[in-house]
Amino acid sequence: MLRARPLGEADRIVTLFSTESGKLDAVAKGVRRAKSHLAGRLEFGNECELQMHRGRSLDVIVHADIVNAPWQSLVEPERFAVAQLVAELIDAFCEPGLALPDVYALLSGMLSAIAASNTPRALVPRFSLRLLSALGIEPPVDACVRCGLAFEDEHAWVDGEAGGFICSRCRERWRDLIELDAADLRNLAELATPRGQRGAGLMARPHVAQAVDALIVHHLGRRPKAALQQ
């Protein structure tokens, strides 16, 4: 479950992310009552198998079985803040009713990683790059997004307006852009490498983390609300 909002006295509208339908809203009737069989199951971050009935406007959840429940680990403040940011990005970037199994697997793995990490914020840049890749909007990490040429002198700058990284030939000197050196570019390539492949990296260097954050702001059109609260 990505998020929920009250409906009437005892119900909630929950936003789910599923393997078959991607993002969708559904009604959990009576879930706010203490004796509800759904209470404790439809919690933020929980992975469940659901039975639903067709409703006039929204499907209605009638049964839920927990598959994976990282909730108890996610309630730690820093982990919860990062998990909220991840859920917000999935909610903002994914259209309703579109099955995205790669994004589902990425979300499930990220929530488990957050629940087990003592430094969950450090996991966000890699997740963000992998999310952009799964959606088909990740910029190249080894060439200029403007001219398409390899980075000269192993230096690049993140250009949010262009939606990627630019080389010294395309850089406008008057603009104050985040600069990435050779070590940053290697780290960027490691973060962009899919899990299980040789050379994949987990932690971002400071300038790389700032650069990826700038890309997310560009594609989202705003800074994520969860990021502003951290």
C-alpha positions, 0 to 999 in steps of 0.5 A: 500500500502506497497511501490511504485517506479516510472515507466516511466514518470507518472506511478508507480509500487506499492507493495500491501498487500491484503486479497486474494493474500497476497503481490503483485506488480501492475502498477498504470498508470498515478498516478503521474499526478496531475489530476489522479483519483488514486492520493491521494488514492494509498498512503502509508498505505491506505486500498483500494478496487481495480479494476484491469485488467490482464497485460502481466507481472503485473496487472494494477490498474484501479480504487481505493476506499478508505476504511481506510486512516490513511495517514494524521496521519502517516505523523508525523515523528515518526509515519511515521518511525514506519509505514515504519518499519512495512511495511518493515517487512511485505514486507520482511517476506511475499512471493508474492501471498500467502494469509495471512489473519491473517497478513493482519488483524495484519497489518491493526490493527497496522497501525491504532494503530500507527496513534493513538499513541503518542509513536508508537515505543513502539508498535513494539515489540508486533507487531513483536512477533505477526507477527512471530506467524502468520508466524509460526516461533515465538519461545516459550516464556516459555521454552528453544529453545535448550533443551525444558525445562522450564526456571530455576530460572525464568531467560532466555537469548535471543540467536539470533543464536538459534532463541529464548530464552535459559535457564541457562543450555544451556547458554554458559557463554562466550557469552554476551547475553541479559538477561531476569529476571522474570518480563521480562519473564512475559512481554514477555508472555503478548506481545505474547498473542493474542489480546482479550485474557486474559493477553495480553500486549501492551508495552515492557520492555527495555530488552524485546524490545531488545530481540525481535529486536534480533529475528527479525534480526536473522530471517531477516538476517539483521537489517531492513533498516527503523530501521537503519534510526530511 
